[in-house]
Amino acid sequence: MPGSVKAMTIATVAALVVVTAYTAALGGSGWLWFGWIVLAGVTAATVALRSR
């Protein structure tokens, strides 16, 4: 896995932790979850394209 893809994966996991902590502390935010889903989709697409 190239360094940029690894960094993107780490950022996606870190964002999941932050969004989950925010939701637990202050209540859910649909926009935060939507943003995380978009980030996860872009990360998944990047991993799929780089592994070919």
MARVEX-521650 format. One record per residue: residue in three letters; x, y, z of N, C-alpha, C, CB in turn. Coordinates in pm, whole numbers, padded with zeros to 5 digits, always signed. Glycine has a CB too. Layout:
BEGIN
alaXYZXYZXYZXYZ...
END
This chain:
BEGIN
met+00086-00118+00000+00000+00000+00000+00090+00124+00000-00097+00000+00124pro+00074+00211-00099+00156+00333-00103+00131+00423+00017+00127+00411-00231gly+00226+00510+00045+00218+00596+00162+00096+00686+00163+00340+00680+00172ser+00057+00738+00046-00059+00829+00041-00189+00756+00074-00069+00895-00096val-00201+00632+00027-00321+00554+00055-00326+00517+00203-00327+00427-00033lys-00211+00482+00258-00204+00449+00400-00241+00570+00485-00063+00399+00438ala-00192+00687+00449-00226+00809+00523-00374+00840+00513-00144+00927+00470met-00431+00819+00396-00574+00844+00378-00657+00746+00462-00612+00831+00229thr-00615+00622+00469-00685+00523+00550-00678+00560+00698-00626+00383+00528ile-00562+00603+00743-00545+00644+00883-00632+00765+00913-00397+00675+00913ala-00637+00860+00820-00720+00979+00838-00868+00943+00845-00696+01079+00726thr-00910+00846+00765-01050+00802+00766-01086+00738+00899-01076+00704+00651val-00998+00653+00951-01023+00590+01080-01023+00694+01192-00917+00480+01109ala-00930+00788+01186-00925+00894+01287-01053+00979+01282-00801+00983+01266ala-01100+01008+01161-01224+01085+01147-01343+01008+01205-01250+01119+00998leu-01344+00876+01187-01451+00795+01246-01449+00806+01398-01438+00648+01203val-01332+00802+01457-01319+00815+01602-01370+00952+01648-01172+00794+01646val-01332+01057+01576-01373+01193+01613-01524+01210+01600-01300+01296+01526val-01581+01163+01490-01725+01177+01469-01802+01097+01573-01765+01130+01327thr-01754+00978+01606-01820+00896+01708-01813+00964+01844-01757+00756+01714ala-01698+01019+01879-01683+01089+02007-01772+01212+02012-01536+01129+02031tyr-01778+01286+01904-01865+01405+01898-02011+01365+01916-01846+01479+01763thr-02051+01257+01849-02189+01210+01861-02220+01167+02004-02215+01094+01764ala-02127+01098+02067-02149+01052+02204-02155+01168+02302-02038+00956+02245ala-02074+01270+02279-02066+01382+02373-02175+01486+02352-01932+01448+02363leu-02201+01520+02227-02290+01633+02198-02414+01597+02118-02214+01737+02125gly-02429+01474+02081-02545+01434+02001-02507+01423+01854-02659+01534+02019gly-02589+01352+01782-02558+01323+01643-02568+01444+01552-02650+01216+01593ser-02490+01442+01448-02496+01543+01344-02494+01472+01211-02377+01645+01357gly-02602+01485+01138-02614+01418+01010-02506+01459+00911-02749+01444+00951trp-02468+01588+00913-02366+01637+00821-02230+01576+00851-02357+01787+00828leu-02197+01557+00978-02069+01493+01012-02065+01349+00961-02046+01496+01164trp-02174+01276+00983-02179+01138+00936-02178+01131+00784-02303+01069+00992phe-02248+01222+00719-02247+01227+00573-02105+01252+00523-02343+01335+00521gly-02036+01346+00585-01898+01376+00546-01807+01256+00565-01846+01493+00625trp-01828+01184+00675-01744+01067+00699-01773+00958+00596-01767+01014+00841ile-01900+00940+00561-01935+00839+00461-01872+00873+00325-02088+00827+00447val-01874+01001+00289-01809+01042+00164-01659+01014+00171-01835+01192+00136leu-01595+01050+00282-01453+01024+00300-01422+00875+00292-01405+01081+00433ala-01504+00794+00357-01483+00648+00353-01500+00594+00212-01581+00578+00448gly-01596+00646+00138-01615+00602-00001-01496+00639-00089-01741+00663-00058val-01446+00759-00073-01329+00801-00151-01207+00716-00113-01299+00951-00127thr-01192+00688+00014-01080+00604+00059-01092+00464+00001-01075+00598+00213ala-01212+00407+00005-01234+00272-00049-01205+00269-00199-01378+00225-00023ala-01248+00371-00270-01221+00377-00414-01071+00389-00441-01296+00494-00477thr-01003+00469-00363-00858+00486-00381-00784+00355-00354-00805+00597-00288val-00824+00287-00248-00761+00157-00216-00787+00058-00329-00814+00101-00081ala-00909+00056-00380-00942-00039-00488-00863-00008-00614-01093-00035-00518leu-00848+00118-00648-00775+00155-00769-00625+00131-00754-00801+00300-00803arg-00572+00156-00637-00427+00137-00615-00388-00010-00606-00383+00208-00489ser-00481-00096-00567-00447-00238-00550-00457-00314-00681-00537-00302-00446arg-00499-00250-00788-00512-00317-00918-00379-00336-00985-00603-00241-01009
END
